[in-house]
Amino acid sequence: MKAQVYRGAQQLCFEDVERPELKMGDVLVRTISTGLAPQDVDRSLSKVGEFPRIFGREIVGKIAEVGEGVEDWQVGQRVAVRSRVPCLQCDDCIDRRFSACTSYRRHTTTAGFFPAGGGFAEFVRVPRYLVERGGLWAIPSSVSWEQALFLDPVQRCLGAIDRANLHPGQIVWILGAGSLGSILALVLKHFGIRTAITDLNPDRLDRARDLNAGAVIPSVYDDMHTKIQAFTDGRGSDAAILTFPTRYSIHHAIDGTRRGGQLALICDDPFDRMQTIDPCLFSRRELSLTAGFTLDVRQRSLAEELICSRHLPFEQSISHRYSLEDLPIAIERASSEEADTVKIAIYPQSE
């Protein structure tokens, strides 16, 4: 089968690799599409330790084969894949720190080599651990492939909203109008929470405006927080959510959030992009800081419900579609601050 194999920083190789072999309880999925997640972009461009690997974790496809002992899934079923599932039994799970769960970190989908998602290949193996714990979702006939592609990011956003304890009537500032920012805006609006979205890229803001998910505020590096202050009549936002933290955005978020408000990080990017932050800035303004990019298992059913809702057009945030062979081009576009990129979908099957 064809796959894009990571062999070091900025080294993706389009290769023929062995199709994954199933063990007892596993399921093999023929990949139809894979969403290009921010983590996939960052790790493809960076040195991430052991390789080779095959990235890609936002996967939809058809079941191609089931392993011995699998009874609840059949060949030909349309499925969306959850790349991580916590055990719900350890101390970290009990305390809702799902991404710290050893089982959550240990078990993931793979197309071979070191397990790392595997969606950037024509076939991916879903291990027994995930199959038995809700790692597969049978896509309803009313849901398209591209709608189902958002199962993973929607569930992550719901977990972040829950951790930040956001509720109707609040004003939430979303920093970044990319894929996560667009999904967040749609979900928050659905829950009756007002949003303001800022981004340095006018094309991304135009797409956010087309989604009609909240107030869209053009900005530059120097005036983000002042425009939010003006939008809120000088009070500041109740919360600021950073979808792509940089050395500029974290300081603006602090200055644009009201006293006693909350900052939330919902990303999985390396913090070496950020400046050192004085913790006293949070103390003086009595700001709370929360973070999380986990697949919150408690949000599983709600994520499925929202995907099925015709009132939330997540798929309209897809700005570009690429073949698997052109994945390096897609990553280059996604990593550019100037590109008009929101969400990118990759199609591994040559036909």
Secondary structure per residue as TSV (DSSP state, phi and psi in degrees):
chain	resnum	aa	ss	phi	psi
A	1	M	-	360.0	160.3
A	2	K	E	-88.2	145.7
A	3	A	E	-156.7	154.3
A	4	Q	E	-98.1	111.1
A	5	V	E	-101.6	126.3
A	6	Y	E	-80.0	121.4
A	7	R	-	-124.7	30.0
A	8	G	S	129.7	170.3
A	9	A	T	-54.3	125.7
A	10	Q	T	59.1	29.3
A	11	Q	-	-126.3	87.2
A	12	L	E	-103.2	127.5
A	13	C	E	-117.9	124.0
A	14	F	E	-82.5	107.3
A	15	E	E	-131.4	164.2
A	16	D	E	-91.1	124.7
A	17	V	-	-129.3	164.3
A	18	E	-	-68.6	138.3
A	19	R	-	-65.6	137.2
A	20	P	-	-59.6	138.6
A	21	E	-	-92.7	139.2
A	22	L	-	-88.0	145.3
A	23	K	-	-106.4	175.6
A	24	M	T	-57.0	129.7
A	25	G	T	86.7	-5.2
A	26	D	-	-82.3	163.9
A	27	V	E	-132.7	136.3
A	28	L	E	-102.7	127.8
A	29	V	E	-112.7	130.5
A	30	R	E	-82.9	113.0
A	31	T	E	-71.2	123.8
A	32	I	E	-92.6	-46.4
A	33	S	E	-152.4	152.2
A	34	T	E	-135.9	129.5
A	35	G	E	-75.9	139.5
A	36	L	-	-85.3	101.3
A	37	A	-	-82.6	154.4
A	38	P	H	-54.4	-38.0
A	39	Q	H	-64.0	-37.9
A	40	D	H	-61.5	-41.4
A	41	V	H	-63.4	-50.9
A	42	D	H	-63.3	-43.3
A	43	R	H	-72.7	-28.7
A	44	S	H	-68.3	-27.7
A	45	L	H	-93.8	-8.5
A	46	S	S	-117.0	171.8
A	47	K	-	-91.5	117.9
A	48	V	-	-118.7	21.7
A	49	G	S	96.3	-133.1
A	50	E	S	-64.5	135.9
A	51	F	-	-149.1	161.8
A	52	P	-	-76.7	158.4
A	53	R	B	-142.9	163.2
A	54	I	-	-125.3	113.8
A	55	F	-	-83.6	-176.8
A	56	G	-	108.2	109.8
A	57	R	-	-124.9	-8.8
A	58	E	E	-98.9	87.9
A	59	I	E	-115.8	135.4
A	60	V	E	-130.0	147.8
A	61	G	E	-179.2	-168.5
A	62	K	E	-112.6	141.5
A	63	I	E	-67.1	123.6
A	64	A	E	-100.0	-25.6
A	65	E	E	-163.0	147.7
A	66	V	E	-122.4	143.6
A	67	G	-	-79.9	171.2
A	68	E	T	-58.9	134.1
A	69	G	T	93.1	-7.8
A	70	V	-	-83.0	122.2
A	71	E	-	-117.5	-24.6
A	72	D	S	-91.8	-1.9
A	73	W	-	-130.4	143.8
A	74	Q	-	-126.5	152.7
A	75	V	T	-59.0	135.0
A	76	G	T	99.2	-14.0
A	77	Q	-	-66.9	141.3
A	78	R	E	-83.6	128.7
A	79	V	E	-139.3	151.1
A	80	A	E	-109.9	145.5
A	81	V	E	-111.2	132.9
A	82	R	-	-94.5	122.9
A	83	S	S	-75.5	-21.3
A	84	R	-	-139.6	142.5
A	85	V	-	-142.2	127.6
A	86	P	-	-77.3	165.2
A	87	C	-	-81.5	-24.3
A	88	L	S	68.4	13.7
A	89	Q	-	-122.5	-25.1
A	90	C	S	-79.4	169.8
A	91	D	H	-61.2	-37.0
A	92	D	H	-64.7	-42.0
A	93	C	H	-65.4	-42.3
A	94	I	H	-60.3	-34.7
A	95	D	T	-90.5	10.9
A	96	R	T	68.9	21.8
A	97	R	-	-98.4	67.2
A	98	F	G	-62.0	-37.1
A	99	S	G	-71.3	-13.2
A	100	A	G	-87.9	-8.7
A	101	C	-	-62.3	130.0
A	102	T	H	-60.4	-41.2
A	103	S	H	-68.1	-36.3
A	104	Y	H	-59.4	-42.3
A	105	R	H	-80.5	-26.8
A	106	R	H	-81.8	-37.1
A	107	H	-	-104.3	123.6
A	108	T	-	-152.5	171.7
A	109	T	-	-73.0	159.0
A	110	T	B	-154.7	149.5
A	111	A	S	-113.7	14.3
A	112	G	S	124.0	166.6
A	113	F	S	64.1	-149.4
A	114	F	B	-71.6	124.3
A	115	P	-	-57.8	123.6
A	116	A	S	-150.7	24.2
A	117	G	-	116.9	-68.5
A	118	G	-	85.6	2.1
A	119	G	-	-69.4	-16.8
A	120	F	S	-91.2	50.2
A	121	A	B	-151.8	164.4
A	122	E	S	-74.0	-24.3
A	123	F	E	-137.6	146.3
A	124	V	E	-135.8	140.7
A	125	R	E	-94.9	126.8
A	126	V	E	-99.5	113.7
A	127	P	-	-69.9	158.6
A	128	R	H	-52.2	-40.6
A	129	Y	H	-54.3	-45.3
A	130	L	H	-73.7	-39.4
A	131	V	H	-58.5	-40.2
A	132	E	T	-82.6	-9.8
A	133	R	T	-123.4	27.1
A	134	G	T	87.9	20.0
A	135	G	-	-75.3	-9.4
A	136	L	E	-118.9	138.9
A	137	W	E	-122.3	122.9
A	138	A	E	-72.9	115.2
A	139	I	-	-73.2	123.4
A	140	P	-	-62.3	153.2
A	141	S	T	-62.0	-24.4
A	142	S	T	-79.6	-7.4
A	143	V	S	-105.8	128.5
A	144	S	-	-77.9	166.8
A	145	W	H	-56.8	-45.4
A	146	E	H	-73.6	-26.5
A	147	Q	H	-68.7	-44.3
A	148	A	H	-65.5	-23.0
A	149	L	T	-60.2	-18.6
A	150	F	T	-94.3	7.2
A	151	L	H	-57.8	-49.4
A	152	D	H	-63.0	-55.7
A	153	P	H	-64.2	-34.0
A	154	V	H	-65.1	-42.1
A	155	Q	H	-64.9	-37.9
A	156	R	H	-63.8	-43.5
A	157	C	H	-64.2	-40.1
A	158	L	H	-62.5	-38.9
A	159	G	H	-63.8	-40.4
A	160	A	H	-66.8	-40.3
A	161	I	H	-62.1	-40.2
A	162	D	H	-66.5	-43.9
A	163	R	H	-64.0	-35.1
A	164	A	T	-81.3	-6.3
A	165	N	T	55.8	47.4
A	166	L	-	-83.2	147.9
A	167	H	-	-147.3	162.9
A	168	P	T	-54.2	143.5
A	169	G	T	97.4	-19.5
A	170	Q	-	-78.1	161.0
A	171	I	E	-110.5	121.0
A	172	V	E	-114.9	129.6
A	173	W	E	-96.3	121.2
A	174	I	E	-102.7	118.2
A	175	L	E	-95.5	104.9
A	176	G	-	117.1	118.8
A	177	A	-	-103.9	30.3
A	178	G	S	-81.3	-153.7
A	179	S	H	-60.7	-52.7
A	180	L	H	-64.6	-39.7
A	181	G	H	-62.3	-41.5
A	182	S	H	-66.1	-43.2
A	183	I	H	-63.3	-45.8
A	184	L	H	-56.9	-45.7
A	185	A	H	-60.7	-42.8
A	186	L	H	-65.1	-43.6
A	187	V	H	-68.3	-43.6
A	188	L	H	-63.3	-40.9
A	189	K	H	-61.3	-39.8
A	190	H	H	-58.5	-33.4
A	191	F	T	-91.4	7.2
A	192	G	T	80.0	23.2
A	193	I	-	-105.1	127.2
A	194	R	E	-73.6	142.0
A	195	T	E	-129.7	150.6
A	196	A	E	-127.8	131.1
A	197	I	E	-116.1	131.5
A	198	T	E	-122.2	150.9
A	199	D	E	-162.8	149.9
A	200	L	S	-80.8	-13.5
A	201	N	-	-98.8	113.5
A	202	P	H	-64.5	-30.0
A	203	D	H	-66.3	-40.3
A	204	R	H	-65.4	-37.9
A	205	L	H	-65.6	-36.7
A	206	D	H	-61.7	-41.0
A	207	R	H	-67.6	-38.1
A	208	A	H	-64.2	-37.3
A	209	R	H	-65.8	-38.2
A	210	D	H	-64.2	-30.0
A	211	L	H	-74.6	-14.9
A	212	N	T	54.9	45.5
A	213	A	-	-100.7	-7.7
A	214	G	S	165.1	-175.9
A	215	A	E	-69.9	133.0
A	216	V	E	-109.4	122.8
A	217	I	E	-122.5	106.5
A	218	P	E	-61.1	145.2
A	219	S	-	-154.2	165.8
A	220	V	-	-126.4	178.1
A	221	Y	T	-56.8	-34.4
A	222	D	T	-88.1	-14.4
A	223	D	T	-126.7	14.8
A	224	M	H	-60.2	-50.2
A	225	H	H	-70.6	-31.3
A	226	T	H	-69.3	-34.5
A	227	K	H	-70.1	-34.3
A	228	I	H	-68.9	-39.2
A	229	Q	H	-60.9	-41.2
A	230	A	H	-67.0	-40.5
A	231	F	H	-62.6	-31.3
A	232	T	T	-101.8	19.1
A	233	D	T	57.5	37.4
A	234	G	T	85.8	-4.7
A	235	R	S	-81.4	-34.7
A	236	G	-	95.3	158.4
A	237	S	E	-73.1	154.3
A	238	D	E	-71.8	-29.5
A	239	A	E	-152.6	151.7
A	240	A	E	-124.4	130.3
A	241	I	E	-114.7	121.7
A	242	L	E	-99.1	116.7
A	243	T	S	-94.6	-15.1
A	244	F	S	-152.9	79.0
A	245	P	-	-66.7	137.2
A	246	T	-	-131.2	175.9
A	247	R	T	-66.4	-17.8
A	248	Y	T	-90.3	-46.0
A	249	S	H	-65.4	-36.3
A	250	I	H	-64.4	-38.7
A	251	H	H	-69.4	-40.7
A	252	H	H	-63.7	-38.9
A	253	A	H	-62.2	-41.0
A	254	I	H	-62.9	-45.1
A	255	D	H	-73.7	-25.0
A	256	G	H	-95.1	-1.3
A	257	T	E	-101.8	139.1
A	258	R	E	-64.1	160.5
A	259	R	E	-60.7	135.0
A	260	G	E	81.9	4.0
A	261	G	E	-82.0	-166.7
A	262	Q	E	-136.2	140.5
A	263	L	E	-111.1	136.1
A	264	A	E	-130.0	133.3
A	265	L	E	-104.5	122.0
A	266	I	-	-124.6	61.9
A	267	C	-	-144.7	168.9
A	268	D	-	-131.6	40.5
A	269	D	-	-96.8	153.0
A	270	P	-	-65.7	140.8
A	271	F	G	-82.0	3.3
A	272	D	G	-70.4	-6.3
A	273	R	G	-78.3	-13.7
A	274	M	S	-104.1	150.6
A	275	Q	-	-75.5	161.8
A	276	T	-	-64.6	134.0
A	277	I	-	-108.3	129.2
A	278	D	-	-71.8	115.3
A	279	P	T	-61.3	-21.3
A	280	C	H	-66.7	-20.4
A	281	L	H	-61.7	-36.1
A	282	F	H	-73.4	-38.4
A	283	S	H	-65.6	-46.1
A	284	R	H	-62.5	-36.9
A	285	R	H	-98.5	3.8
A	286	E	T	53.0	44.8
A	287	L	-	-89.8	144.3
A	288	S	E	-101.4	145.5
A	289	L	E	-122.0	125.7
A	290	T	E	-129.1	155.6
A	291	A	E	-146.1	151.4
A	292	G	-	174.1	135.2
A	293	F	-	-135.5	31.5
A	294	T	-	-90.1	158.4
A	295	L	-	-84.9	91.6
A	296	D	-	-67.2	112.5
A	297	V	G	-63.8	-24.9
A	298	R	G	-71.2	-15.8
A	299	Q	G	-97.9	8.4
A	300	R	H	-59.5	-53.3
A	301	S	H	-66.2	-39.3
A	302	L	H	-65.9	-38.7
A	303	A	H	-60.9	-43.6
A	304	E	H	-62.4	-41.0
A	305	E	H	-63.2	-42.2
A	306	L	H	-69.3	-36.3
A	307	I	H	-61.2	-38.5
A	308	C	H	-77.2	-15.8
A	309	S	-	-71.0	131.8
A	310	R	T	-82.3	-0.8
A	311	H	T	-91.3	-7.8
A	312	L	-	-120.6	95.1
A	313	P	-	-82.3	64.4
A	314	F	G	-55.6	-39.6
A	315	E	G	-63.6	-19.3
A	316	Q	G	-71.1	-11.3
A	317	S	G	-82.6	-6.0
A	318	I	E	-71.7	115.6
A	319	S	E	-99.7	-24.8
A	320	H	E	-146.0	150.7
A	321	R	E	-132.5	133.7
A	322	Y	E	-133.2	153.8
A	323	S	E	-75.4	164.2
A	324	L	G	-61.7	-38.1
A	325	E	G	-60.0	-31.0
A	326	D	G	-94.6	17.1
A	327	L	H	-55.0	-42.2
A	328	P	H	-58.3	-35.1
A	329	I	H	-67.2	-40.9
A	330	A	H	-62.5	-41.8
A	331	I	H	-66.6	-39.8
A	332	E	H	-61.5	-42.6
A	333	R	H	-65.0	-44.5
A	334	A	H	-65.9	-28.4
A	335	S	T	-87.2	-5.8
A	336	S	-	-88.6	128.2
A	337	E	S	-68.2	-22.7
A	338	E	S	-87.5	-19.9
A	339	A	S	-70.7	149.4
A	340	D	-	-86.4	50.5
A	341	T	-	-97.4	133.8
A	342	V	S	-116.1	-79.5
A	343	K	E	-119.7	137.4
A	344	I	E	-115.7	134.0
A	345	A	E	-111.7	134.4
A	346	I	E	-108.1	137.7
A	347	Y	E	-117.1	102.0
A	348	P	-	-71.9	-27.5
A	349	Q	S	-78.4	127.7
A	350	S	-	-62.7	-29.1
A	351	E	-	-78.3	360.0
